[in-house]
Amino acid sequence: MPAHEPGSVTGNPALPATGWASILRGLRGRCPRCGEARLFMRFLKPIPHCPHCGQDWRHQQADDFPAYVSIFVTGHLMAPLIITLVRDAQMSVPTLMAILLPLALFLMIGLLQPAKGAIIALQWWFGMHGFRKERTRDIFSSASD
């Protein structure tokens, strides 16, 4: 019998109060469940289990979505810069490419890990792909309950 069954957890960590708090933990590369341990053991390879709370991260399925998010955000950050440089700066095309291509690559690669962390956190928060929803009832209860 493995040390951790799929979806099993140990300990009693401070669970995030909202999905946004969970996503923020993932963006920072921390365990979305406890916020204590690192989520990644290599650049895009999540840890199999959180050493602090025991959450099993092996069944996450972020797939290609982090790359799409990274490209989407990079495009929206770069578009105003490209428009401004082309319209207002009197630069040659090779000079523009020497500035814009490395910047775009840096942004896309730099956003990959935070995007993957946020997507894993979202999957955990909503109980997707074998994750267990661990939200407490008081998070959903309204003032009238």
mmCIF file of the C-alpha atoms, coordinates in Angstrom:
data_MODEL
# 
_entry.id   MODEL 
# 
loop_
_atom_site.group_PDB 
_atom_site.id 
_atom_site.type_symbol 
_atom_site.label_atom_id 
_atom_site.label_alt_id 
_atom_site.label_comp_id 
_atom_site.label_asym_id 
_atom_site.label_entity_id 
_atom_site.label_seq_id 
_atom_site.pdbx_PDB_ins_code 
_atom_site.Cartn_x 
_atom_site.Cartn_y 
_atom_site.Cartn_z 
_atom_site.occupancy 
_atom_site.B_iso_or_equiv 
_atom_site.pdbx_formal_charge 
_atom_site.auth_seq_id 
_atom_site.auth_comp_id 
_atom_site.auth_asym_id 
_atom_site.auth_atom_id 
_atom_site.pdbx_PDB_model_num 
ATOM 1   C CA . MET A 1 1   ? 0.000   0.000  0.000   1.00 0.00 ? 1   MET A CA 1 
ATOM 2   C CA . PRO A 1 2   ? 1.489   3.399  -0.976  1.00 0.00 ? 2   PRO A CA 1 
ATOM 3   C CA . ALA A 1 3   ? 2.140   6.026  1.658   1.00 0.00 ? 3   ALA A CA 1 
ATOM 4   C CA . HIS A 1 4   ? -0.563  8.251  0.172   1.00 0.00 ? 4   HIS A CA 1 
ATOM 5   C CA . GLU A 1 5   ? -3.684  7.172  -1.668  1.00 0.00 ? 5   GLU A CA 1 
ATOM 6   C CA . PRO A 1 6   ? -4.798  9.386  -4.587  1.00 0.00 ? 6   PRO A CA 1 
ATOM 7   C CA . GLY A 1 7   ? -6.597  12.384 -3.153  1.00 0.00 ? 7   GLY A CA 1 
ATOM 8   C CA . SER A 1 8   ? -5.474  11.586 0.395   1.00 0.00 ? 8   SER A CA 1 
ATOM 9   C CA . VAL A 1 9   ? -4.031  14.200 2.684   1.00 0.00 ? 9   VAL A CA 1 
ATOM 10  C CA . THR A 1 10  ? -2.520  14.364 6.127   1.00 0.00 ? 10  THR A CA 1 
ATOM 11  C CA . GLY A 1 11  ? -2.340  17.036 8.748   1.00 0.00 ? 11  GLY A CA 1 
ATOM 12  C CA . ASN A 1 12  ? -4.651  19.952 9.330   1.00 0.00 ? 12  ASN A CA 1 
ATOM 13  C CA . PRO A 1 13  ? -3.226  22.888 7.354   1.00 0.00 ? 13  PRO A CA 1 
ATOM 14  C CA . ALA A 1 14  ? -4.673  26.367 7.118   1.00 0.00 ? 14  ALA A CA 1 
ATOM 15  C CA . LEU A 1 15  ? -6.814  25.882 4.034   1.00 0.00 ? 15  LEU A CA 1 
ATOM 16  C CA . PRO A 1 16  ? -7.263  28.951 1.823   1.00 0.00 ? 16  PRO A CA 1 
ATOM 17  C CA . ALA A 1 17  ? -10.493 30.825 2.488   1.00 0.00 ? 17  ALA A CA 1 
ATOM 18  C CA . THR A 1 18  ? -11.235 31.443 -1.189  1.00 0.00 ? 18  THR A CA 1 
ATOM 19  C CA . GLY A 1 19  ? -10.338 30.139 -4.607  1.00 0.00 ? 19  GLY A CA 1 
ATOM 20  C CA . TRP A 1 20  ? -8.405  33.356 -5.217  1.00 0.00 ? 20  TRP A CA 1 
ATOM 21  C CA . ALA A 1 21  ? -6.239  32.680 -2.146  1.00 0.00 ? 21  ALA A CA 1 
ATOM 22  C CA . SER A 1 22  ? -5.534  29.199 -3.491  1.00 0.00 ? 22  SER A CA 1 
ATOM 23  C CA . ILE A 1 23  ? -4.667  30.610 -6.932  1.00 0.00 ? 23  ILE A CA 1 
ATOM 24  C CA . LEU A 1 24  ? -2.356  33.181 -5.334  1.00 0.00 ? 24  LEU A CA 1 
ATOM 25  C CA . ARG A 1 25  ? -0.515  30.379 -3.526  1.00 0.00 ? 25  ARG A CA 1 
ATOM 26  C CA . GLY A 1 26  ? -0.152  28.522 -6.828  1.00 0.00 ? 26  GLY A CA 1 
ATOM 27  C CA . LEU A 1 27  ? 1.063   31.669 -8.610  1.00 0.00 ? 27  LEU A CA 1 
ATOM 28  C CA . ARG A 1 28  ? 3.790   32.008 -5.985  1.00 0.00 ? 28  ARG A CA 1 
ATOM 29  C CA . GLY A 1 29  ? 4.803   28.365 -6.530  1.00 0.00 ? 29  GLY A CA 1 
ATOM 30  C CA . ARG A 1 30  ? 3.569   27.242 -3.120  1.00 0.00 ? 30  ARG A CA 1 
ATOM 31  C CA . CYS A 1 31  ? 1.281   24.346 -2.237  1.00 0.00 ? 31  CYS A CA 1 
ATOM 32  C CA . PRO A 1 32  ? -2.280  25.593 -2.883  1.00 0.00 ? 32  PRO A CA 1 
ATOM 33  C CA . ARG A 1 33  ? -3.582  23.570 0.055   1.00 0.00 ? 33  ARG A CA 1 
ATOM 34  C CA . CYS A 1 34  ? -1.225  24.623 2.863   1.00 0.00 ? 34  CYS A CA 1 
ATOM 35  C CA . GLY A 1 35  ? 0.819   27.438 1.325   1.00 0.00 ? 35  GLY A CA 1 
ATOM 36  C CA . GLU A 1 36  ? 3.941   26.190 3.076   1.00 0.00 ? 36  GLU A CA 1 
ATOM 37  C CA . ALA A 1 37  ? 5.886   23.864 0.776   1.00 0.00 ? 37  ALA A CA 1 
ATOM 38  C CA . ARG A 1 38  ? 7.146   24.459 -2.747  1.00 0.00 ? 38  ARG A CA 1 
ATOM 39  C CA . LEU A 1 39  ? 4.797   23.191 -5.452  1.00 0.00 ? 39  LEU A CA 1 
ATOM 40  C CA . PHE A 1 40  ? 7.507   22.496 -8.054  1.00 0.00 ? 40  PHE A CA 1 
ATOM 41  C CA . MET A 1 41  ? 10.581  20.293 -7.776  1.00 0.00 ? 41  MET A CA 1 
ATOM 42  C CA . ARG A 1 42  ? 11.821  21.433 -11.214 1.00 0.00 ? 42  ARG A CA 1 
ATOM 43  C CA . PHE A 1 43  ? 10.750  24.273 -13.500 1.00 0.00 ? 43  PHE A CA 1 
ATOM 44  C CA . LEU A 1 44  ? 7.418   22.736 -14.583 1.00 0.00 ? 44  LEU A CA 1 
ATOM 45  C CA . LYS A 1 45  ? 7.451   19.447 -12.634 1.00 0.00 ? 45  LYS A CA 1 
ATOM 46  C CA . PRO A 1 46  ? 5.179   19.527 -9.585  1.00 0.00 ? 46  PRO A CA 1 
ATOM 47  C CA . ILE A 1 47  ? 6.162   17.631 -6.479  1.00 0.00 ? 47  ILE A CA 1 
ATOM 48  C CA . PRO A 1 48  ? 4.418   14.240 -6.114  1.00 0.00 ? 48  PRO A CA 1 
ATOM 49  C CA . HIS A 1 49  ? 3.273   14.979 -2.532  1.00 0.00 ? 49  HIS A CA 1 
ATOM 50  C CA . CYS A 1 50  ? 3.445   18.080 -0.374  1.00 0.00 ? 50  CYS A CA 1 
ATOM 51  C CA . PRO A 1 51  ? 5.956   17.403 2.428   1.00 0.00 ? 51  PRO A CA 1 
ATOM 52  C CA . HIS A 1 52  ? 4.024   19.704 4.767   1.00 0.00 ? 52  HIS A CA 1 
ATOM 53  C CA . CYS A 1 53  ? 0.370   18.659 4.338   1.00 0.00 ? 53  CYS A CA 1 
ATOM 54  C CA . GLY A 1 54  ? 0.694   15.431 2.319   1.00 0.00 ? 54  GLY A CA 1 
ATOM 55  C CA . GLN A 1 55  ? -1.497  16.537 -0.608  1.00 0.00 ? 55  GLN A CA 1 
ATOM 56  C CA . ASP A 1 56  ? -1.030  14.257 -3.622  1.00 0.00 ? 56  ASP A CA 1 
ATOM 57  C CA . TRP A 1 57  ? -0.246  16.363 -6.724  1.00 0.00 ? 57  TRP A CA 1 
ATOM 58  C CA . ARG A 1 58  ? 0.446   13.456 -9.107  1.00 0.00 ? 58  ARG A CA 1 
ATOM 59  C CA . HIS A 1 59  ? -2.979  13.485 -10.736 1.00 0.00 ? 59  HIS A CA 1 
ATOM 60  C CA . GLN A 1 60  ? -3.064  17.163 -11.734 1.00 0.00 ? 60  GLN A CA 1 
ATOM 61  C CA . GLN A 1 61  ? -3.750  17.690 -15.434 1.00 0.00 ? 61  GLN A CA 1 
ATOM 62  C CA . ALA A 1 62  ? -2.609  21.182 -16.353 1.00 0.00 ? 62  ALA A CA 1 
ATOM 63  C CA . ASP A 1 63  ? -1.432  19.902 -19.776 1.00 0.00 ? 63  ASP A CA 1 
ATOM 64  C CA . ASP A 1 64  ? -0.983  22.746 -22.321 1.00 0.00 ? 64  ASP A CA 1 
ATOM 65  C CA . PHE A 1 65  ? -3.216  25.307 -20.616 1.00 0.00 ? 65  PHE A CA 1 
ATOM 66  C CA . PRO A 1 66  ? -0.312  27.103 -18.826 1.00 0.00 ? 66  PRO A CA 1 
ATOM 67  C CA . ALA A 1 67  ? 1.333   27.728 -22.212 1.00 0.00 ? 67  ALA A CA 1 
ATOM 68  C CA . TYR A 1 68  ? -1.901  29.199 -23.584 1.00 0.00 ? 68  TYR A CA 1 
ATOM 69  C CA . VAL A 1 69  ? -2.240  31.449 -20.529 1.00 0.00 ? 69  VAL A CA 1 
ATOM 70  C CA . SER A 1 70  ? 1.404   32.514 -20.823 1.00 0.00 ? 70  SER A CA 1 
ATOM 71  C CA . ILE A 1 71  ? 1.038   33.380 -24.514 1.00 0.00 ? 71  ILE A CA 1 
ATOM 72  C CA . PHE A 1 72  ? -2.262  35.196 -23.908 1.00 0.00 ? 72  PHE A CA 1 
ATOM 73  C CA . VAL A 1 73  ? -0.867  37.365 -21.089 1.00 0.00 ? 73  VAL A CA 1 
ATOM 74  C CA . THR A 1 74  ? 2.372   38.045 -22.973 1.00 0.00 ? 74  THR A CA 1 
ATOM 75  C CA . GLY A 1 75  ? 0.428   39.147 -26.036 1.00 0.00 ? 75  GLY A CA 1 
ATOM 76  C CA . HIS A 1 76  ? -1.696  41.532 -23.991 1.00 0.00 ? 76  HIS A CA 1 
ATOM 77  C CA . LEU A 1 77  ? 1.357   42.995 -22.259 1.00 0.00 ? 77  LEU A CA 1 
ATOM 78  C CA . MET A 1 78  ? 3.382   43.274 -25.449 1.00 0.00 ? 78  MET A CA 1 
ATOM 79  C CA . ALA A 1 79  ? 0.690   44.720 -27.751 1.00 0.00 ? 79  ALA A CA 1 
ATOM 80  C CA . PRO A 1 80  ? 0.688   48.258 -26.274 1.00 0.00 ? 80  PRO A CA 1 
ATOM 81  C CA . LEU A 1 81  ? 4.492   48.283 -26.222 1.00 0.00 ? 81  LEU A CA 1 
ATOM 82  C CA . ILE A 1 82  ? 4.716   47.152 -29.837 1.00 0.00 ? 82  ILE A CA 1 
ATOM 83  C CA . ILE A 1 83  ? 2.142   49.732 -30.935 1.00 0.00 ? 83  ILE A CA 1 
ATOM 84  C CA . THR A 1 84  ? 3.935   52.512 -29.047 1.00 0.00 ? 84  THR A CA 1 
ATOM 85  C CA . LEU A 1 85  ? 7.391   51.597 -30.345 1.00 0.00 ? 85  LEU A CA 1 
ATOM 86  C CA . VAL A 1 86  ? 6.271   51.272 -33.953 1.00 0.00 ? 86  VAL A CA 1 
ATOM 87  C CA . ARG A 1 87  ? 4.206   54.450 -33.878 1.00 0.00 ? 87  ARG A CA 1 
ATOM 88  C CA . ASP A 1 88  ? 6.381   56.792 -31.790 1.00 0.00 ? 88  ASP A CA 1 
ATOM 89  C CA . ALA A 1 89  ? 9.964   55.525 -31.916 1.00 0.00 ? 89  ALA A CA 1 
ATOM 90  C CA . GLN A 1 90  ? 11.932  55.887 -35.104 1.00 0.00 ? 90  GLN A CA 1 
ATOM 91  C CA . MET A 1 91  ? 13.619  52.475 -34.891 1.00 0.00 ? 91  MET A CA 1 
ATOM 92  C CA . SER A 1 92  ? 14.562  50.141 -37.672 1.00 0.00 ? 92  SER A CA 1 
ATOM 93  C CA . VAL A 1 93  ? 12.883  46.748 -37.948 1.00 0.00 ? 93  VAL A CA 1 
ATOM 94  C CA . PRO A 1 94  ? 16.023  44.850 -36.818 1.00 0.00 ? 94  PRO A CA 1 
ATOM 95  C CA . THR A 1 95  ? 16.277  47.108 -33.748 1.00 0.00 ? 95  THR A CA 1 
ATOM 96  C CA . LEU A 1 96  ? 12.613  46.540 -32.908 1.00 0.00 ? 96  LEU A CA 1 
ATOM 97  C CA . MET A 1 97  ? 13.058  42.778 -33.269 1.00 0.00 ? 97  MET A CA 1 
ATOM 98  C CA . ALA A 1 98  ? 16.195  42.871 -31.102 1.00 0.00 ? 98  ALA A CA 1 
ATOM 99  C CA . ILE A 1 99  ? 14.120  44.480 -28.340 1.00 0.00 ? 99  ILE A CA 1 
ATOM 100 C CA . LEU A 1 100 ? 10.745  42.773 -28.736 1.00 0.00 ? 100 LEU A CA 1 
ATOM 101 C CA . LEU A 1 101 ? 11.651  39.133 -29.397 1.00 0.00 ? 101 LEU A CA 1 
ATOM 102 C CA . PRO A 1 102 ? 13.846  38.620 -26.296 1.00 0.00 ? 102 PRO A CA 1 
ATOM 103 C CA . LEU A 1 103 ? 11.292  40.477 -24.173 1.00 0.00 ? 103 LEU A CA 1 
ATOM 104 C CA . ALA A 1 104 ? 8.436   38.313 -25.472 1.00 0.00 ? 104 ALA A CA 1 
ATOM 105 C CA . LEU A 1 105 ? 10.430  35.111 -24.883 1.00 0.00 ? 105 LEU A CA 1 
ATOM 106 C CA . PHE A 1 106 ? 11.400  36.227 -21.384 1.00 0.00 ? 106 PHE A CA 1 
ATOM 107 C CA . LEU A 1 107 ? 7.756   36.997 -20.521 1.00 0.00 ? 107 LEU A CA 1 
ATOM 108 C CA . MET A 1 108 ? 6.383   33.747 -21.962 1.00 0.00 ? 108 MET A CA 1 
ATOM 109 C CA . ILE A 1 109 ? 8.936   31.563 -20.188 1.00 0.00 ? 109 ILE A CA 1 
ATOM 110 C CA . GLY A 1 110 ? 8.704   33.591 -16.981 1.00 0.00 ? 110 GLY A CA 1 
ATOM 111 C CA . LEU A 1 111 ? 4.927   33.234 -16.855 1.00 0.00 ? 111 LEU A CA 1 
ATOM 112 C CA . LEU A 1 112 ? 4.823   29.470 -17.468 1.00 0.00 ? 112 LEU A CA 1 
ATOM 113 C CA . GLN A 1 113 ? 5.468   28.287 -13.908 1.00 0.00 ? 113 GLN A CA 1 
ATOM 114 C CA . PRO A 1 114 ? 3.138   30.796 -12.211 1.00 0.00 ? 114 PRO A CA 1 
ATOM 115 C CA . ALA A 1 115 ? 0.408   29.922 -14.738 1.00 0.00 ? 115 ALA A CA 1 
ATOM 116 C CA . LYS A 1 116 ? 0.861   26.202 -14.099 1.00 0.00 ? 116 LYS A CA 1 
ATOM 117 C CA . GLY A 1 117 ? 0.762   26.746 -10.344 1.00 0.00 ? 117 GLY A CA 1 
ATOM 118 C CA . ALA A 1 118 ? -2.446  28.753 -10.640 1.00 0.00 ? 118 ALA A CA 1 
ATOM 119 C CA . ILE A 1 119 ? -4.062  26.118 -12.856 1.00 0.00 ? 119 ILE A CA 1 
ATOM 120 C CA . ILE A 1 120 ? -3.113  23.311 -10.470 1.00 0.00 ? 120 ILE A CA 1 
ATOM 121 C CA . ALA A 1 121 ? -4.563  25.395 -7.624  1.00 0.00 ? 121 ALA A CA 1 
ATOM 122 C CA . LEU A 1 122 ? -7.798  25.884 -9.574  1.00 0.00 ? 122 LEU A CA 1 
ATOM 123 C CA . GLN A 1 123 ? -8.069  22.139 -10.211 1.00 0.00 ? 123 GLN A CA 1 
ATOM 124 C CA . TRP A 1 124 ? -7.535  21.446 -6.517  1.00 0.00 ? 124 TRP A CA 1 
ATOM 125 C CA . TRP A 1 125 ? -10.016 24.119 -5.397  1.00 0.00 ? 125 TRP A CA 1 
ATOM 126 C CA . PHE A 1 126 ? -12.803 22.799 -7.619  1.00 0.00 ? 126 PHE A CA 1 
ATOM 127 C CA . GLY A 1 127 ? -12.036 19.126 -6.912  1.00 0.00 ? 127 GLY A CA 1 
ATOM 128 C CA . MET A 1 128 ? -11.153 18.277 -10.505 1.00 0.00 ? 128 MET A CA 1 
ATOM 129 C CA . HIS A 1 129 ? -9.193  15.211 -11.728 1.00 0.00 ? 129 HIS A CA 1 
ATOM 130 C CA . GLY A 1 130 ? -9.326  13.249 -8.481  1.00 0.00 ? 130 GLY A CA 1 
ATOM 131 C CA . PHE A 1 131 ? -8.704  16.112 -6.066  1.00 0.00 ? 131 PHE A CA 1 
ATOM 132 C CA . ARG A 1 132 ? -11.010 16.233 -3.067  1.00 0.00 ? 132 ARG A CA 1 
ATOM 133 C CA . LYS A 1 133 ? -12.931 19.440 -2.311  1.00 0.00 ? 133 LYS A CA 1 
ATOM 134 C CA . GLU A 1 134 ? -11.896 20.448 1.183   1.00 0.00 ? 134 GLU A CA 1 
ATOM 135 C CA . ARG A 1 135 ? -13.769 23.672 1.645   1.00 0.00 ? 135 ARG A CA 1 
ATOM 136 C CA . THR A 1 136 ? -15.496 24.115 4.956   1.00 0.00 ? 136 THR A CA 1 
ATOM 137 C CA . ARG A 1 137 ? -19.212 24.753 5.111   1.00 0.00 ? 137 ARG A CA 1 
ATOM 138 C CA . ASP A 1 138 ? -18.831 28.249 6.563   1.00 0.00 ? 138 ASP A CA 1 
ATOM 139 C CA . ILE A 1 139 ? -17.133 29.412 3.353   1.00 0.00 ? 139 ILE A CA 1 
ATOM 140 C CA . PHE A 1 140 ? -20.356 28.794 1.431   1.00 0.00 ? 140 PHE A CA 1 
ATOM 141 C CA . SER A 1 141 ? -22.896 29.681 4.100   1.00 0.00 ? 141 SER A CA 1 
ATOM 142 C CA . SER A 1 142 ? -24.650 32.977 3.691   1.00 0.00 ? 142 SER A CA 1 
ATOM 143 C CA . ALA A 1 143 ? -25.425 35.461 6.419   1.00 0.00 ? 143 ALA A CA 1 
ATOM 144 C CA . SER A 1 144 ? -29.002 34.181 6.553   1.00 0.00 ? 144 SER A CA 1 
ATOM 145 C CA . ASP A 1 145 ? -28.022 30.567 7.456   1.00 0.00 ? 145 ASP A CA 1 
# 
